[in-house]
Amino acid sequence: MRPILAIITATILSVWGVAPIACGQEAAVEAGMAEVSAADPSIPFWSPARLNWRMREVEDRSPSIRVPGPDTANYPNGCFTLPAGRSYVEFLPVVFSGQTAGSPSNYSAQVLLRHGITDWLEFRLFLPGMPQVQFGGDGQSQVTGVGPLTFDTKIHLFDEKKEFFLPAFGIELALQTNWASPAFNSGVQPSINLLFDHSLPLGLVFEWNVGVFGGKDSNNINYYLATWQFSLQREVLPGFAVFAQAFINDANLTRFGPEIRSTIPNNATVVGAGFLWTVSDLFAVYASGGAGVTKEASESVAQIGMAFAF
């Protein structure tokens, strides 16, 4: 029985890219894990990362806003996760989406909280409206409230394999709750996104996502909508990068669209550009803008944000 279990275990470890441990290595591994624990006293006492669920080689586990970088800087989300025990706070005091044929313009302040549970699993909380303001078609009347809290997790599945022309890949699963003001409550809605990252010549980085999210229209009917986002980014000065970006139907985490839509878009396309300035290892600021190129899209969208690592 034990040889069969050993074969199964070795097979599973090989799939994950983890070398099997010989019988004589257990003590060394336990000692190494003890050293890792002692080397990371900065991991919060409440973090599950203290259980040492680590499955990737991370050269530097100190807090860094540079790697993997903020997710809310552009429309797609990166596939890379925070190392175990590390956290980000991403705060966007200005997120604006202009009026469309079927929806009013919106303003919100947003917060994304991220924490590395393991080196490949990240737990996230997204607060899309703190507060959220929806303007009437006359430009005068408005509704103010709090947008729905979203529970989110991101899983990094594998790194880029250039010899096979395969991008780095991850998956993101989210569940929007009904904890929101009535005007912004579209019910409990799931979403799923596939996340891809390519490194290209000339220092270019290409990110793109494809996914599906749930919503509710003004007739209280649930719907599911496909989305797509991309960004093409390059560092032009040390710590300063610029990017072009676009999305169809909404950015990842539905940051721009209203929670309740009077009409369901099927080709709302926005293109734009922005910058990401990494001020230090622990702090970054970013901003971007875009314009709708189809009649279903917002006339304009814009955001300003900052991110902290700890």
Beta strands, then each sheet from edge to edge (+ up, - down):
strand 1: 87-97
strand 2: 106-116
strand 3: 121-127
strand 4: 132-135
strand 5: 142-145
strand 6: 150-158
strand 7: 168-176
strand 8: 189-199
strand 9: 204-217
strand 10: 222-237
strand 11: 240-248
strand 12: 260-261
strand 13: 269-280
strand 14: 283-292
strand 15: 300-309
sheet 1: 5+ 4- 2+ 1- 15+ 14- 13+ 11- 10+ 9- 8+ 7- 6+ 3-
sheet 2: 5+ 4- 2+ 1- 15+ 14- 13+ 11- 10+ 9- 12-
end
